[in-house]
Amino acid sequence: MTKPASAKPEGPLRRGWTTGACATAAVKAAYTALLTGAFPDPVEIVLPRGERPSFPLARATRTNDAATAGIVKDAGDDPDVTHGALVLSTVYHGVPGSGVIFRAGPGVGTVTKPGLPIPPGEPAINPVPRAMMRAVVEEVAAAFGGSGDVVVEVSVENGEALARKTWNPRLGIVGGLSILGTTGVVVPFSCSAWIHSIQRGVDVSRALGLTHVAGCTGSTSEALVQRLYGLDESALLDMGDFAGGLLKYLRRHPLPRLTIAGGFAKMVKLGQGALDLHSGRSQVDLDRLAELLERCGADPGQVAAARTANTAKEVLDNAAGLPLADAVAEAAQRTALDVLDGAPVAVEVLVVDRAGHLVGRAG
């Protein structure tokens, strides 16, 4: 679950492959070598949607008891922290009748909190990659006379350090990365990975019995929430710009109390009905903001200046003494409650300035 990083480049973007796809191809190559003595290179697998990519091997070693294959992850043009990482799968003969047993090797995390698709104590290898690996074990066993009873150990070089750049620690995944992927394909700059992380954060919070969670647009607003409430780290949902992704999931999976915290401009956009708060996907409507300012008691000159302001911050700076930030918080709260559509979630909205000070509040 990777924290998004750099800006989207211009032009067509190249797709890549998930850690789950890389690990699956490595399992196929390693198990083939364990049964036949030879590594297929490149190795082809079938993804859940029918694509058939081939992966060149970056490492191939074998003993009498085990074989290891390694594949360098290519995330395409996505700013994924695991791009270029070496994903390794080691396959051992298992106990007869055991089927496929999964282990976390170096750089792959272990689940420690409830609420995730994999229970605590298990390697952080998600269900779809597990199913893909079981399928290639069955395929190779049928082709070369194997039993299909194997131990699969998945590792990622430098994975523990890379995991600190992801949301894994908050989700209770310790010791390394998750082996992820529902389609096997990385779509560059897709919102789905971030929204997936938000949803897993809600799941973990619910499973832990937490009653108060926070969705913040960034580190400054999150720091304010922590100063106010001292929430458990698992209660800090990494909302970012995806207010809609959080609110829609809470509508179906409610928690008793939600604090939304963010900068003035982003809360203005939420109050105006935007659910994706990214500057490239929604804009502040200065005319509507000026109308709100007028309702707060601004004089005609302030209202006129707001309509031609360069930024929302400029409007706020010129509204000294007026409850504009509180009005923005109230509007954002109304949007949130509309999206929740009666779900039993009490919503508070905090508006934070760039210095990290609370300037507006509702709820």
C-alpha positions in Angstrom: 0.0 0.0 0.0 2.2 2.7 -1.3 2.1 6.4 -0.5 1.6 8.3 -3.8 4.7 10.4 -4.7 5.5 12.4 -7.8 3.5 14.3 -10.3 1.9 12.6 -13.3 4.1 12.9 -16.5 2.7 14.0 -19.8 1.8 11.6 -22.6 0.8 7.9 -22.7 1.8 6.0 -19.6 3.2 2.5 -19.5 1.6 -0.1 -17.3 3.5 -2.3 -15.0 3.2 -5.5 -12.9 2.2 -6.0 -9.3 4.4 -7.6 -6.6 1.8 -10.4 -6.7 2.3 -11.0 -10.4 6.1 -11.0 -10.0 6.0 -13.4 -7.1 3.7 -15.7 -9.0 6.0 -15.9 -12.0 8.9 -16.5 -9.6 7.0 -19.4 -8.0 6.3 -20.9 -11.4 10.0 -20.7 -12.4 11.3 -22.0 -9.0 8.9 -24.9 -8.8 9.6 -25.9 -12.4 13.3 -25.9 -11.6 12.7 -27.9 -8.4 11.0 -30.6 -10.4 13.0 -30.6 -13.6 16.4 -29.0 -12.8 15.9 -26.2 -15.3 14.5 -22.7 -14.9 12.2 -21.4 -17.6 13.4 -17.9 -18.7 11.5 -15.9 -19.4 8.5 -17.3 -17.5 4.9 -16.7 -18.6 1.9 -16.6 -16.4 -1.8 -16.0 -16.9 -3.3 -13.0 -15.0 -6.8 -12.9 -13.6 -8.1 -11.0 -16.6 -6.4 -13.3 -19.1 -3.2 -11.3 -19.9 -0.2 -13.5 -20.5 3.0 -11.5 -19.6 6.5 -13.0 -19.6 9.0 -12.1 -17.0 12.8 -12.4 -17.3 14.6 -13.9 -14.4 17.0 -11.8 -12.4 18.1 -14.7 -10.1 17.9 -18.4 -10.3 19.4 -20.8 -7.8 18.7 -24.4 -6.9 19.7 -27.0 -4.3 18.4 -30.5 -3.8 15.6 -29.3 -1.5 14.7 -25.9 -2.8 14.8 -23.5 -5.8 14.7 -19.7 -5.8 13.7 -17.4 -8.7 13.9 -13.6 -8.6 12.1 -11.1 -10.8 12.7 -7.3 -10.8 9.4 -5.5 -10.4 8.6 -3.1 -13.3 5.8 -0.8 -12.2 5.7 1.0 -15.5 5.3 4.7 -15.2 3.7 4.5 -11.8 5.6 6.2 -8.9 5.6 3.0 -6.9 8.2 2.6 -4.2 8.6 -1.1 -5.1 9.5 -0.3 -8.7 12.9 -1.9 -9.4 12.7 -4.1 -6.3 13.8 -7.7 -6.5 10.9 -10.1 -5.7 12.1 -13.6 -4.8 10.1 -16.8 -4.4 11.7 -19.9 -2.9 9.9 -23.2 -3.3 10.5 -26.2 -1.0 9.0 -29.6 -1.1 6.2 -29.8 1.5 4.7 -32.5 3.6 2.5 -34.8 1.6 -1.1 -33.6 1.6 -0.2 -30.1 2.9 -1.0 -28.3 -0.3 0.6 -24.8 -0.6 2.0 -23.3 2.6 3.0 -19.6 2.5 5.8 -18.0 4.4 7.1 -14.5 4.7 10.8 -14.3 3.8 13.0 -11.2 4.4 11.3 -8.0 3.4 7.7 -9.4 3.4 5.6 -8.3 6.3 3.4 -10.3 8.7 -0.1 -9.3 9.6 -0.6 -8.3 13.3 -4.0 -6.6 13.4 -7.5 -7.9 12.6 -9.6 -6.5 9.8 -7.4 -7.2 6.8 -8.1 -9.9 4.2 -5.4 -12.0 5.8 -5.7 -12.9 9.5 -3.1 -12.0 12.1 0.0 -14.1 12.2 -0.1 -14.8 8.4 2.4 -13.5 5.8 1.1 -10.3 4.2 0.4 -12.0 0.9 -3.0 -11.0 -0.3 -5.8 -13.4 -1.4 -5.5 -12.9 -5.2 -1.7 -13.4 -5.3 -2.1 -16.5 -3.1 -4.7 -17.9 -5.6 -2.4 -17.1 -8.5 0.5 -18.9 -6.9 -1.6 -21.9 -6.1 -2.7 -22.0 -9.7 0.8 -22.0 -11.1 1.9 -24.7 -8.5 -1.0 -26.9 -9.8 -0.1 -26.2 -13.4 3.6 -27.1 -12.9 2.7 -30.2 -10.8 0.4 -31.4 -13.5 3.0 -30.8 -16.2 6.0 -32.4 -14.5 4.6 -35.0 -12.1 4.8 -33.0 -8.9 2.6 -33.5 -5.8 1.7 -29.8 -5.5 2.6 -30.0 -1.8 5.1 -27.1 -1.4 6.2 -24.3 0.9 6.4 -21.0 -0.8 8.5 -18.3 0.8 8.3 -14.9 -0.7 10.9 -12.2 -0.1 11.7 -8.7 -1.3 15.2 -7.3 -1.2 15.3 -4.2 1.0 11.6 -4.7 1.6 11.6 -3.7 5.3 13.1 -0.3 4.4 10.7 0.2 1.5 7.7 -0.7 3.7 8.4 2.4 5.9 7.4 4.4 2.8 4.0 2.8 2.7 0.9 2.7 4.9 1.8 -0.8 6.1 2.9 0.1 9.6 -0.4 1.8 10.4 -2.3 -1.2 9.1 -0.3 -3.5 11.5 1.8 -5.1 8.8 5.3 -5.4 10.4 8.6 -6.5 9.0 8.2 -5.6 5.3 5.9 -5.1 2.3 2.6 -6.7 1.3 2.4 -8.8 -1.8 -0.5 -7.2 -3.6 -2.5 -7.1 -6.7 -6.1 -8.0 -7.7 -5.4 -7.9 -11.5 -1.7 -8.3 -11.7 -1.4 -5.0 -13.6 -0.2 -1.7 -12.2 -2.2 1.2 -13.7 0.0 4.3 -13.5 -1.3 7.0 -11.2 -4.4 5.0 -10.4 -6.5 6.3 -7.5 -7.6 2.7 -6.7 -4.5 1.8 -4.7 -4.9 4.8 -2.3 -8.6 4.2 -1.9 -7.9 0.5 -1.2 -5.6 1.6 1.6 -8.3 3.9 3.0 -10.8 1.0 3.0 -8.3 -1.3 4.7 -7.7 1.3 7.3 -11.4 1.5 8.1 -11.6 -2.3 8.3 -8.7 -2.4 10.8 -10.3 0.4 12.9 -13.6 -1.5 13.0 -12.0 -4.8 13.8 -10.0 -3.1 16.7 -13.3 -1.6 18.0 -12.1 2.0 17.6 -14.9 4.6 18.0 -13.1 7.7 16.7 -11.2 7.9 13.4 -9.7 10.8 11.4 -9.4 11.4 7.7 -6.8 14.2 7.0 -5.7 15.8 3.8 -2.0 15.9 4.8 0.6 15.8 7.5 -0.1 19.3 8.9 -3.8 18.6 9.5 -3.0 15.1 10.9 -0.5 16.6 13.4 -3.3 19.0 14.6 -5.7 16.1 15.1 -3.1 14.2 17.1 -2.5 17.2 19.3 -6.2 17.5 19.9 -7.1 13.8 20.4 -4.0 11.6 20.7 -5.7 9.0 18.5 -4.3 5.5 18.1 -2.2 5.3 14.9 -4.7 2.8 13.4 -7.4 5.5 13.7 -5.5 7.9 11.4 -7.0 7.1 8.0 -4.9 8.2 5.1 -7.6 10.1 3.3 -5.5 12.6 1.3 -7.6 14.1 -1.4 -10.0 11.2 -1.5 -12.8 12.4 0.8 -15.4 10.6 -1.3 -13.5 7.3 -1.1 -13.5 7.5 2.6 -17.1 8.7 3.1 -18.6 6.2 0.6 -16.9 3.3 2.4 -18.0 4.6 5.8 -21.5 4.8 4.5 -21.4 1.0 4.1 -19.1 0.3 7.0 -19.8 3.0 9.6 -17.7 4.0 12.7 -19.2 6.1 15.5 -17.2 9.3 15.0 -15.2 10.8 12.2 -13.0 13.9 12.2 -12.2 15.3 8.8 -9.3 17.8 8.9 -7.7 19.7 6.1 -6.5 23.0 4.7 -8.8 25.9 4.0 -9.0 25.5 0.2 -9.6 21.7 0.3 -12.4 22.2 2.8 -13.9 24.9 0.6 -14.0 22.4 -2.2 -15.5 19.7 0.0 -18.1 22.2 1.1 -18.9 23.0 -2.5 -19.6 19.3 -3.1 -16.2 18.1 -4.5 -15.3 14.6 -3.3 -11.9 14.5 -4.9 -9.9 17.4 -3.5 -6.9 17.2 -5.7 -6.0 20.5 -7.4 -6.0 18.9 -10.8 -9.5 17.4 -10.4 -11.5 20.1 -8.6 -11.3 23.9 -8.2 -12.5 26.4 -5.7 -15.5 28.3 -7.0 -14.6 31.9 -5.9 -18.1 33.2 -6.6 -19.6 30.7 -4.2 -16.9 31.4 -1.7 -17.7 35.1 -2.0 -21.3 34.5 -1.4 -20.4 32.5 1.8 -18.2 35.4 2.9 -21.1 37.8 2.4 -23.3 35.7 4.6 -20.6 35.9 7.3 -21.1 39.7 7.3 -18.4 40.9 5.0 -18.7 44.4 3.5 -19.2 44.8 -0.3 -15.5 45.6 -0.9 -14.4 42.3 0.7 -17.0 40.4 -1.3 -15.9 41.9 -4.6 -12.2 41.3 -3.8 -13.1 37.6 -3.0 -14.5 37.1 -6.5 -11.3 38.2 -8.1 -8.8 36.7 -5.6 -5.9 34.6 -6.8 -6.4 31.9 -4.2 -8.8 30.7 -1.5 -6.1 31.6 1.1 -6.2 35.2 -0.1 -9.9 35.3 0.7 -9.3 33.9 4.1 -6.6 36.4 4.8 -8.9 39.3 3.9 -11.7 37.9 6.1 -10.1 38.7 9.5 -12.6 38.8 12.3 -15.3 37.0 10.3 -16.3 33.4 10.9 -15.5 32.3 7.3 -13.5 29.2 8.2 -16.3 28.0 10.5 -18.8 28.5 7.7 -16.5 26.5 5.4 -16.3 23.8 8.0 -20.1 23.7 8.3 -20.5 23.4 4.5 -18.0 20.6 4.4 -19.8 18.8 7.2 -23.0 19.1 5.3 -21.4 17.5 2.2 -20.0 14.7 4.3 -23.3 14.0 5.9 -25.0 14.0 2.5 -22.6 11.4 1.3 -23.0 9.3 4.4 -26.8 9.3 3.7 -27.9 8.6 7.2 -25.2 6.2 8.2 -24.6 6.4 12.0 -21.4 8.5 11.8 -21.0 11.7 13.8 -18.9 14.1 11.7 -16.6 16.8 12.8 -14.7 19.1 10.3 -11.5 21.0 11.3 -10.1 23.7 9.0 -6.3 24.1 9.4 -4.0 26.9 8.2 -0.6 26.3 6.7 1.1 26.8 10.1 -1.0 24.0 11.6 -3.4 26.2 13.6 -7.1 25.4 13.9 -9.0 28.3 12.2 -12.4 26.7 11.7 -14.6 24.0 13.1 -18.0 22.3 12.8 -19.6 19.4 14.5 
